[in-house]
Amino acid sequence: MRWGVTYSALLFNLVFTMEVFLVTKNLFGLLLAAPIHGVSLLLCARDPRFFDLVLLWGRTRFAALLGNLRFWKASSYSPLELDLPNCRARRRDIVHVRVGASQKVA
């Protein structure tokens, strides 16, 4: 920890403030670092791992939000469509998977 915040919070503050400064090309944009540091200080006082947990959430759960969380209702690596059986316990389509160029597996 440095100045009451974790290094993750300090890095976020630095990157965000520098981006604002580079976009606006105004030195007063650097003053934005003080309120961001204050909010980071309050968050780190509540839970020192707050920014680490946000980064972990971003790497795991946020990627699923962009992917297929709405379809599967969970994080999934599979892009395949869910084919549930109907009331007679039959699926809609027969799944054909191509392995290589000439083989066909049903």
N, CA, C and O atoms as CSV, one atom per row, in Angstrom:
chain,resi,resn,atom,element,x,y,z
A,1,MET,N,N,0.838,-1.187,0.000
A,1,MET,CA,C,0.000,0.000,0.000
A,1,MET,C,C,0.880,1.246,0.000
A,1,MET,O,O,1.966,1.283,0.578
A,2,ARG,N,N,0.364,2.240,-0.664
A,2,ARG,CA,C,1.076,3.509,-0.748
A,2,ARG,C,C,0.070,4.634,-0.600
A,2,ARG,O,O,-0.929,4.665,-1.319
A,3,TRP,N,N,0.311,5.544,0.304
A,3,TRP,CA,C,-0.560,6.694,0.574
A,3,TRP,C,C,-1.992,6.269,0.904
A,3,TRP,O,O,-2.945,6.965,0.552
A,4,GLY,N,N,-2.143,5.137,1.575
A,4,GLY,CA,C,-3.448,4.682,2.032
A,4,GLY,C,C,-4.237,3.871,1.032
A,4,GLY,O,O,-5.346,3.437,1.343
A,5,VAL,N,N,-3.703,3.650,-0.165
A,5,VAL,CA,C,-4.417,2.850,-1.173
A,5,VAL,C,C,-3.493,1.752,-1.677
A,5,VAL,O,O,-2.275,1.823,-1.514
A,6,THR,N,N,-4.081,0.749,-2.284
A,6,THR,CA,C,-3.270,-0.342,-2.835
A,6,THR,C,C,-2.626,0.114,-4.146
A,6,THR,O,O,-2.988,1.144,-4.714
A,7,TYR,N,N,-1.675,-0.675,-4.599
A,7,TYR,CA,C,-1.001,-0.337,-5.850
A,7,TYR,C,C,-1.952,-0.411,-7.042
A,7,TYR,O,O,-1.787,0.323,-8.016
A,8,SER,N,N,-2.941,-1.292,-6.967
A,8,SER,CA,C,-3.933,-1.375,-8.046
A,8,SER,C,C,-4.728,-0.077,-8.143
A,8,SER,O,O,-4.974,0.427,-9.239
A,9,ALA,N,N,-5.130,0.463,-6.988
A,9,ALA,CA,C,-5.873,1.725,-6.976
A,9,ALA,C,C,-4.990,2.873,-7.444
A,9,ALA,O,O,-5.448,3.761,-8.163
A,10,LEU,N,N,-3.743,2.856,-7.042
A,10,LEU,CA,C,-2.814,3.902,-7.462
A,10,LEU,C,C,-2.585,3.846,-8.966
A,10,LEU,O,O,-2.520,4.886,-9.623
A,11,LEU,N,N,-2.463,2.660,-9.507
A,11,LEU,CA,C,-2.282,2.493,-10.946
A,11,LEU,C,C,-3.527,2.943,-11.714
A,11,LEU,O,O,-3.415,3.606,-12.745
A,12,PHE,N,N,-4.710,2.584,-11.216
A,12,PHE,CA,C,-5.953,3.033,-11.846
A,12,PHE,C,C,-6.040,4.551,-11.844
A,12,PHE,O,O,-6.400,5.157,-12.853
A,13,ASN,N,N,-5.712,5.163,-10.720
A,13,ASN,CA,C,-5.750,6.626,-10.608
A,13,ASN,C,C,-4.768,7.261,-11.593
A,13,ASN,O,O,-5.110,8.229,-12.272
A,14,LEU,N,N,-3.579,6.732,-11.672
A,14,LEU,CA,C,-2.564,7.270,-12.572
A,14,LEU,C,C,-2.988,7.157,-14.028
A,14,LEU,O,O,-2.897,8.126,-14.782
A,15,VAL,N,N,-3.449,5.978,-14.423
A,15,VAL,CA,C,-3.835,5.754,-15.821
A,15,VAL,C,C,-5.039,6.618,-16.190
A,15,VAL,O,O,-5.042,7.251,-17.246
A,16,PHE,N,N,-6.048,6.649,-15.345
A,16,PHE,CA,C,-7.251,7.434,-15.652
A,16,PHE,C,C,-6.942,8.927,-15.732
A,16,PHE,O,O,-7.421,9.614,-16.634
A,17,THR,N,N,-6.154,9.424,-14.800
A,17,THR,CA,C,-5.811,10.848,-14.800
A,17,THR,C,C,-4.953,11.206,-16.009
A,17,THR,O,O,-5.147,12.259,-16.616
A,18,MET,N,N,-4.017,10.349,-16.357
A,18,MET,CA,C,-3.186,10.626,-17.529
A,18,MET,C,C,-3.999,10.588,-18.821
A,18,MET,O,O,-3.763,11.386,-19.728
A,19,GLU,N,N,-4.946,9.673,-18.906
A,19,GLU,CA,C,-5.808,9.624,-20.090
A,19,GLU,C,C,-6.639,10.893,-20.219
A,19,GLU,O,O,-6.785,11.438,-21.313
A,20,VAL,N,N,-7.182,11.362,-19.101
A,20,VAL,CA,C,-7.955,12.614,-19.127
A,20,VAL,C,C,-7.055,13.777,-19.531
A,20,VAL,O,O,-7.462,14.646,-20.303
A,21,PHE,N,N,-5.837,13.792,-19.011
A,21,PHE,CA,C,-4.901,14.866,-19.357
A,21,PHE,C,C,-4.539,14.817,-20.845
A,21,PHE,O,O,-4.482,15.856,-21.503
A,22,LEU,N,N,-4.295,13.624,-21.373
A,22,LEU,CA,C,-3.917,13.508,-22.781
A,22,LEU,C,C,-5.073,13.835,-23.723
A,22,LEU,O,O,-4.854,14.378,-24.806
A,23,VAL,N,N,-6.278,13.515,-23.327
A,23,VAL,CA,C,-7.428,13.801,-24.182
A,23,VAL,C,C,-7.760,15.286,-24.171
A,23,VAL,O,O,-8.020,15.872,-25.222
A,24,THR,N,N,-7.752,15.910,-22.971
A,24,THR,CA,C,-8.149,17.314,-22.870
A,24,THR,C,C,-7.002,18.281,-23.129
A,24,THR,O,O,-7.241,19.437,-23.477
A,25,LYS,N,N,-5.757,17.829,-22.965
A,25,LYS,CA,C,-4.565,18.676,-23.112
A,25,LYS,C,C,-4.634,19.910,-22.199
A,25,LYS,O,O,-4.235,21.013,-22.573
A,26,ASN,N,N,-5.147,19.679,-21.008
A,26,ASN,CA,C,-5.311,20.750,-20.033
A,26,ASN,C,C,-4.656,20.311,-18.725
A,26,ASN,O,O,-4.917,19.215,-18.230
A,27,LEU,N,N,-3.804,21.176,-18.170
A,27,LEU,CA,C,-3.115,20.825,-16.924
A,27,LEU,C,C,-4.072,20.693,-15.750
A,27,LEU,O,O,-3.770,19.999,-14.780
A,28,PHE,N,N,-5.220,21.349,-15.828
A,28,PHE,CA,C,-6.181,21.231,-14.732
A,28,PHE,C,C,-6.819,19.842,-14.682
A,28,PHE,O,O,-7.440,19.480,-13.683
A,29,GLY,N,N,-6.671,19.078,-15.739
A,29,GLY,CA,C,-7.137,17.695,-15.727
A,29,GLY,C,C,-6.370,16.837,-14.743
A,29,GLY,O,O,-6.871,15.817,-14.269
A,30,LEU,N,N,-5.142,17.259,-14.437
A,30,LEU,CA,C,-4.344,16.507,-13.463
A,30,LEU,C,C,-4.884,16.661,-12.043
A,30,LEU,O,O,-4.600,15.839,-11.171
A,31,LEU,N,N,-5.665,17.718,-11.818
A,31,LEU,CA,C,-6.269,17.901,-10.488
A,31,LEU,C,C,-7.354,16.867,-10.207
A,31,LEU,O,O,-7.818,16.742,-9.074
A,32,LEU,N,N,-7.749,16.143,-11.216
A,32,LEU,CA,C,-8.742,15.088,-11.047
A,32,LEU,C,C,-8.194,13.935,-10.201
A,32,LEU,O,O,-8.961,13.121,-9.687
A,33,ALA,N,N,-6.889,13.871,-10.060
A,33,ALA,CA,C,-6.266,12.785,-9.290
A,33,ALA,C,C,-6.623,12.862,-7.804
A,33,ALA,O,O,-6.722,11.826,-7.147
A,34,ALA,N,N,-6.817,14.068,-7.261
A,34,ALA,CA,C,-7.112,14.206,-5.830
A,34,ALA,C,C,-8.467,13.595,-5.451
A,34,ALA,O,O,-8.516,12.803,-4.510
A,35,PRO,N,N,-9.571,13.927,-6.142
A,35,PRO,CA,C,-10.836,13.283,-5.752
A,35,PRO,C,C,-10.859,11.773,-6.025
A,35,PRO,O,O,-11.479,11.017,-5.278
A,36,ILE,N,N,-10.190,11.340,-7.083
A,36,ILE,CA,C,-10.138,9.903,-7.354
A,36,ILE,C,C,-9.362,9.199,-6.244
A,36,ILE,O,O,-9.738,8.111,-5.810
A,37,HIS,N,N,-8.285,9.821,-5.789
A,37,HIS,CA,C,-7.510,9.235,-4.695
A,37,HIS,C,C,-8.340,9.198,-3.409
A,37,HIS,O,O,-8.253,8.244,-2.636
A,38,GLY,N,N,-9.137,10.232,-3.189
A,38,GLY,CA,C,-9.994,10.246,-1.993
A,38,GLY,C,C,-11.018,9.126,-2.008
A,38,GLY,O,O,-11.233,8.463,-0.993
A,39,VAL,N,N,-11.650,8.912,-3.153
A,39,VAL,CA,C,-12.624,7.823,-3.266
A,39,VAL,C,C,-11.915,6.478,-3.129
A,39,VAL,O,O,-12.429,5.569,-2.477
A,40,SER,N,N,-10.746,6.349,-3.734
A,40,SER,CA,C,-9.974,5.111,-3.610
A,40,SER,C,C,-9.570,4.863,-2.158
A,40,SER,O,O,-9.566,3.722,-1.696
A,41,LEU,N,N,-9.234,5.924,-1.449
A,41,LEU,CA,C,-8.866,5.812,-0.045
A,41,LEU,C,C,-10.036,5.297,0.785
A,41,LEU,O,O,-9.858,4.443,1.654
A,42,LEU,N,N,-11.232,5.818,0.517
A,42,LEU,CA,C,-12.422,5.352,1.244
A,42,LEU,C,C,-12.741,3.891,0.905
A,42,LEU,O,O,-13.108,3.116,1.787
A,43,LEU,N,N,-12.603,3.519,-0.365
A,43,LEU,CA,C,-12.877,2.136,-0.752
A,43,LEU,C,C,-11.860,1.175,-0.152
A,43,LEU,O,O,-12.217,0.078,0.277
A,44,CYS,N,N,-10.598,1.583,-0.122
A,44,CYS,CA,C,-9.560,0.721,0.450
A,44,CYS,C,C,-9.636,0.668,1.970
A,44,CYS,O,O,-9.184,-0.301,2.580
A,45,ALA,N,N,-10.203,1.702,2.586
A,45,ALA,CA,C,-10.395,1.655,4.040
A,45,ALA,C,C,-11.480,0.637,4.387
A,45,ALA,O,O,-11.405,-0.028,5.420
A,46,ARG,N,N,-12.473,0.519,3.534
A,46,ARG,CA,C,-13.545,-0.450,3.742
A,46,ARG,C,C,-13.060,-1.875,3.487
A,46,ARG,O,O,-13.297,-2.771,4.298
A,47,ASP,N,N,-12.379,-2.082,2.358
A,47,ASP,CA,C,-11.851,-3.397,2.003
A,47,ASP,C,C,-10.559,-3.194,1.226
A,47,ASP,O,O,-10.601,-2.714,0.094
A,48,PRO,N,N,-9.406,-3.546,1.804
A,48,PRO,CA,C,-8.123,-3.302,1.121
A,48,PRO,C,C,-7.984,-4.037,-0.208
A,48,PRO,O,O,-7.197,-3.617,-1.057
A,49,ARG,N,N,-8.725,-5.117,-0.408
A,49,ARG,CA,C,-8.629,-5.871,-1.661
A,49,ARG,C,C,-9.697,-5.468,-2.666
A,49,ARG,O,O,-9.944,-6.211,-3.615
A,50,PHE,N,N,-10.329,-4.333,-2.493
A,50,PHE,CA,C,-11.438,-3.922,-3.359
A,50,PHE,C,C,-11.027,-3.895,-4.827
A,50,PHE,O,O,-11.717,-4.468,-5.670
A,51,PHE,N,N,-9.929,-3.247,-5.139
A,51,PHE,CA,C,-9.514,-3.124,-6.535
A,51,PHE,C,C,-9.009,-4.451,-7.097
A,51,PHE,O,O,-9.163,-4.722,-8.288
A,52,ASP,N,N,-8.412,-5.268,-6.248
A,52,ASP,CA,C,-7.998,-6.600,-6.705
A,52,ASP,C,C,-9.219,-7.448,-7.046
A,52,ASP,O,O,-9.203,-8.188,-8.029
A,53,LEU,N,N,-10.268,-7.348,-6.248
A,53,LEU,CA,C,-11.488,-8.101,-6.518
A,53,LEU,C,C,-12.208,-7.578,-7.753
A,53,LEU,O,O,-12.803,-8.362,-8.493
A,54,VAL,N,N,-12.167,-6.276,-7.990
A,54,VAL,CA,C,-12.773,-5.714,-9.193
A,54,VAL,C,C,-12.013,-6.192,-10.431
A,54,VAL,O,O,-12.628,-6.519,-11.446
A,55,LEU,N,N,-10.696,-6.234,-10.356
A,55,LEU,CA,C,-9.914,-6.749,-11.479
A,55,LEU,C,C,-10.194,-8.227,-11.725
A,55,LEU,O,O,-10.283,-8.660,-12.874
A,56,LEU,N,N,-10.334,-8.999,-10.653
A,56,LEU,CA,C,-10.650,-10.415,-10.791
A,56,LEU,C,C,-12.040,-10.597,-11.401
A,56,LEU,O,O,-12.230,-11.471,-12.247
A,57,TRP,N,N,-13.012,-9.785,-10.983
A,57,TRP,CA,C,-14.353,-9.834,-11.557
A,57,TRP,C,C,-14.294,-9.490,-13.051
A,57,TRP,O,O,-14.976,-10.110,-13.867
A,58,GLY,N,N,-13.477,-8.504,-13.392
A,58,GLY,CA,C,-13.359,-8.103,-14.784
A,58,GLY,C,C,-12.771,-9.191,-15.660
A,58,GLY,O,O,-13.155,-9.329,-16.822
A,59,ARG,N,N,-11.844,-9.966,-15.117
A,59,ARG,CA,C,-11.229,-11.031,-15.894
A,59,ARG,C,C,-12.135,-12.248,-16.049
A,59,ARG,O,O,-12.036,-12.974,-17.038
A,60,THR,N,N,-13.017,-12.474,-15.076
A,60,THR,CA,C,-13.832,-13.685,-15.112
A,60,THR,C,C,-15.279,-13.402,-15.501
A,60,THR,O,O,-15.743,-13.897,-16.528
A,61,ARG,N,N,-15.977,-12.642,-14.728
A,61,ARG,CA,C,-17.421,-12.468,-14.936
A,61,ARG,C,C,-17.744,-11.502,-16.075
A,61,ARG,O,O,-18.696,-11.735,-16.820
A,62,PHE,N,N,-16.980,-10.434,-16.224
A,62,PHE,CA,C,-17.271,-9.438,-17.259
A,62,PHE,C,C,-17.097,-10.022,-18.656
A,62,PHE,O,O,-17.826,-9.669,-19.582
A,63,ALA,N,N,-16.137,-10.904,-18.795
A,63,ALA,CA,C,-15.952,-11.563,-20.097
A,63,ALA,C,C,-17.163,-12.411,-20.447
A,63,ALA,O,O,-17.526,-12.515,-21.619
A,64,ALA,N,N,-17.797,-13.021,-19.442
A,64,ALA,CA,C,-18.999,-13.821,-19.694
A,64,ALA,C,C,-20.172,-12.929,-20.069
A,64,ALA,O,O,-21.023,-13.334,-20.860
A,65,LEU,N,N,-20.231,-11.728,-19.520
A,65,LEU,CA,C,-21.316,-10.808,-19.874
A,65,LEU,C,C,-21.278,-10.467,-21.352
A,65,LEU,O,O,-22.320,-10.349,-21.997
A,66,LEU,N,N,-20.086,-10.309,-21.881
A,66,LEU,CA,C,-19.954,-9.999,-23.291
A,66,LEU,C,C,-20.147,-11.240,-24.157
A,66,LEU,O,O,-20.499,-11.129,-25.331
A,67,GLY,N,N,-19.925,-12.388,-23.599
A,67,GLY,CA,C,-20.011,-13.630,-24.356
A,67,GLY,C,C,-21.412,-14.200,-24.371
A,67,GLY,O,O,-22.280,-13.702,-25.088
A,68,ASN,N,N,-21.640,-15.233,-23.591
A,68,ASN,CA,C,-22.907,-15.943,-23.674
A,68,ASN,C,C,-23.567,-16.148,-22.318
A,68,ASN,O,O,-24.205,-17.179,-22.103
A,69,LEU,N,N,-23.433,-15.209,-21.412
A,69,LEU,CA,C,-24.050,-15.328,-20.095
A,69,LEU,C,C,-25.570,-15.276,-20.193
A,69,LEU,O,O,-26.259,-15.994,-19.468
A,70,ARG,N,N,-26.097,-14.440,-21.076
A,70,ARG,CA,C,-27.548,-14.326,-21.194
A,70,ARG,C,C,-28.175,-15.619,-21.710
A,70,ARG,O,O,-29.309,-15.946,-21.359
A,71,PHE,N,N,-27.444,-16.348,-22.536
A,71,PHE,CA,C,-27.981,-17.576,-23.094
A,71,PHE,C,C,-27.900,-18.740,-22.118
A,71,PHE,O,O,-28.877,-19.461,-21.914
A,72,TRP,N,N,-26.719,-18.919,-21.512
A,72,TRP,CA,C,-26.494,-20.070,-20.647
A,72,TRP,C,C,-26.855,-19.810,-19.188
A,72,TRP,O,O,-26.997,-20.754,-18.411
A,73,LYS,N,N,-27.004,-18.561,-18.813
A,73,LYS,CA,C,-27.237,-18.168,-17.416
A,73,LYS,C,C,-26.054,-18.562,-16.527
A,73,LYS,O,O,-26.208,-18.763,-15.322
A,74,ALA,N,N,-24.881,-18.667,-17.136
A,74,ALA,CA,C,-23.652,-18.984,-16.424
A,74,ALA,C,C,-22.483,-18.699,-17.363
A,74,ALA,O,O,-22.678,-18.490,-18.560
A,75,SER,N,N,-21.290,-18.691,-16.826
A,75,SER,CA,C,-20.116,-18.524,-17.665
A,75,SER,C,C,-19.882,-19.822,-18.433
A,75,SER,O,O,-19.927,-20.910,-17.860
A,76,SER,N,N,-19.634,-19.698,-19.726
A,76,SER,CA,C,-19.451,-20.881,-20.538
A,76,SER,C,C,-18.396,-20.605,-21.596
A,76,SER,O,O,-18.277,-19.484,-22.091
A,77,TYR,N,N,-17.643,-21.622,-21.932
A,77,TYR,CA,C,-16.656,-21.497,-22.977
A,77,TYR,C,C,-17.182,-22.015,-24.304
A,77,TYR,O,O,-16.526,-21.861,-25.334
A,78,SER,N,N,-18.361,-22.628,-24.290
A,78,SER,CA,C,-18.880,-23.269,-25.489
A,78,SER,C,C,-19.736,-22.306,-26.299
A,78,SER,O,O,-20.644,-21.683,-25.749
A,79,PRO,N,N,-19.466,-22.168,-27.598
A,79,PRO,CA,C,-20.306,-21.325,-28.432
A,79,PRO,C,C,-21.493,-22.084,-29.015
A,79,PRO,O,O,-22.260,-21.530,-29.803
A,80,LEU,N,N,-21.649,-23.354,-28.630
A,80,LEU,CA,C,-22.698,-24.182,-29.213
A,80,LEU,C,C,-24.067,-23.789,-28.676
A,80,LEU,O,O,-24.204,-23.323,-27.545
A,81,GLU,N,N,-25.065,-23.987,-29.510
A,81,GLU,CA,C,-26.438,-23.679,-29.137
A,81,GLU,C,C,-26.987,-24.788,-28.250
A,81,GLU,O,O,-26.693,-25.965,-28.461
A,82,LEU,N,N,-27.772,-24.414,-27.273
A,82,LEU,CA,C,-28.381,-25.382,-26.369
A,82,LEU,C,C,-29.552,-26.049,-27.082
A,82,LEU,O,O,-30.472,-25.370,-27.538
A,83,ASP,N,N,-29.521,-27.372,-27.180
A,83,ASP,CA,C,-30.565,-28.123,-27.878
A,83,ASP,C,C,-31.231,-29.058,-26.877
A,83,ASP,O,O,-30.848,-30.222,-26.758
A,84,LEU,N,N,-32.219,-28.553,-26.163
A,84,LEU,CA,C,-32.904,-29.355,-25.158
A,84,LEU,C,C,-33.923,-30.273,-25.817
A,84,LEU,O,O,-34.479,-29.929,-26.860
A,85,PRO,N,N,-34.179,-31.450,-25.218
A,85,PRO,CA,C,-35.192,-32.339,-25.772
A,85,PRO,C,C,-36.594,-31.757,-25.572
A,85,PRO,O,O,-36.834,-30.980,-24.648
A,86,ASN,N,N,-37.524,-32.154,-26.469
A,86,ASN,CA,C,-38.905,-31.687,-26.340
A,86,ASN,C,C,-39.657,-32.594,-25.380
A,86,ASN,O,O,-39.035,-33.368,-24.653
A,87,CYS,N,N,-40.991,-32.515,-25.363
A,87,CYS,CA,C,-41.778,-33.299,-24.407
A,87,CYS,C,C,-41.714,-34.800,-24.682
A,87,CYS,O,O,-41.976,-35.598,-23.782
A,88,ARG,N,N,-41.370,-35.200,-25.912
A,88,ARG,CA,C,-41.222,-36.627,-26.231
A,88,ARG,C,C,-39.771,-37.089,-26.086
A,88,ARG,O,O,-39.407,-38.167,-26.554
A,89,ALA,N,N,-38.968,-36.288,-25.452
A,89,ALA,CA,C,-37.558,-36.591,-25.179
A,89,ALA,C,C,-36.751,-36.740,-26.456
A,89,ALA,O,O,-35.834,-37.559,-26.519
A,90,ARG,N,N,-37.083,-35.957,-27.471
A,90,ARG,CA,C,-36.339,-35.981,-28.722
A,90,ARG,C,C,-35.746,-34.602,-28.979
A,90,ARG,O,O,-36.329,-33.571,-28.644
A,91,ARG,N,N,-34.606,-34.626,-29.567
A,91,ARG,CA,C,-33.955,-33.369,-29.920
A,91,ARG,C,C,-34.432,-32.921,-31.288
A,91,ARG,O,O,-34.961,-33.719,-32.062
A,92,ARG,N,N,-34.244,-31.642,-31.585
A,92,ARG,CA,C,-34.712,-31.098,-32.847
A,92,ARG,C,C,-33.909,-31.604,-34.031
A,92,ARG,O,O,-34.481,-32.040,-35.030
A,93,ASP,N,N,-32.613,-31.551,-33.930
A,93,ASP,CA,C,-31.751,-31.889,-35.056
A,93,ASP,C,C,-30.754,-32.963,-34.660
A,93,ASP,O,O,-30.395,-33.110,-33.491
A,94,ILE,N,N,-30.321,-33.701,-35.653
A,94,ILE,CA,C,-29.214,-34.626,-35.451
A,94,ILE,C,C,-27.934,-33.816,-35.597
A,94,ILE,O,O,-27.767,-33.074,-36.565
A,95,VAL,N,N,-27.054,-33.957,-34.657
A,95,VAL,CA,C,-25.827,-33.180,-34.650
A,95,VAL,C,C,-24.789,-33.868,-35.520
A,95,VAL,O,O,-24.473,-35.038,-35.301
A,96,HIS,N,N,-24.261,-33.163,-36.490
A,96,HIS,CA,C,-23.198,-33.678,-37.341
A,96,HIS,C,C,-21.934,-32.890,-37.054
A,96,HIS,O,O,-21.930,-31.660,-37.107
A,97,VAL,N,N,-20.888,-33.592,-36.757
A,97,VAL,CA,C,-19.614,-32.955,-36.463
A,97,VAL,C,C,-18.617,-33.394,-37.508
A,97,VAL,O,O,-18.446,-34.591,-37.740
A,98,ARG,N,N,-17.955,-32.441,-38.143
A,98,ARG,CA,C,-16.941,-32.784,-39.142
A,98,ARG,C,C,-15.579,-32.847,-38.457
A,98,ARG,O,O,-15.150,-31.903,-37.793
A,99,VAL,N,N,-14.923,-33.973,-38.636
A,99,VAL,CA,C,-13.581,-34.157,-38.112
A,99,VAL,C,C,-12.666,-34.305,-39.302
A,99,VAL,O,O,-12.742,-35.297,-40.028
A,100,GLY,N,N,-11.816,-33.348,-39.507
A,100,GLY,CA,C,-10.950,-33.381,-40.679
A,100,GLY,C,C,-11.722,-32.963,-41.917
A,100,GLY,O,O,-12.737,-32.274,-41.817
A,101,ALA,N,N,-11.245,-33.377,-43.083
A,101,ALA,CA,C,-11.867,-32.947,-44.342
A,101,ALA,C,C,-12.874,-33.945,-44.868
A,101,ALA,O,O,-13.833,-33.542,-45.526
A,102,SER,N,N,-12.697,-35.259,-44.603
A,102,SER,CA,C,-13.550,-36.232,-45.263
A,102,SER,C,C,-14.353,-37.085,-44.296
A,102,SER,O,O,-15.252,-37.795,-44.745
A,103,GLN,N,N,-14.091,-37.060,-43.023
A,103,GLN,CA,C,-14.799,-37.917,-42.088
A,103,GLN,C,C,-16.062,-37.233,-41.590
A,103,GLN,O,O,-16.082,-36.011,-41.436
A,104,LYS,N,N,-17.113,-38.000,-41.337
A,104,LYS,CA,C,-18.355,-37.456,-40.802
A,104,LYS,C,C,-18.817,-38.344,-39.660
A,104,LYS,O,O,-18.951,-39.556,-39.825
A,105,VAL,N,N,-19.061,-37.746,-38.506
A,105,VAL,CA,C,-19.465,-38.487,-37.329
A,105,VAL,C,C,-20.848,-38.007,-36.944
A,105,VAL,O,O,-21.092,-36.802,-36.873
A,106,ALA,N,N,-21.764,-38.944,-36.692
A,106,ALA,CA,C,-23.134,-38.566,-36.326
A,106,ALA,C,C,-23.353,-38.758,-34.846
A,106,ALA,O,O,-24.446,-38.494,-34.345
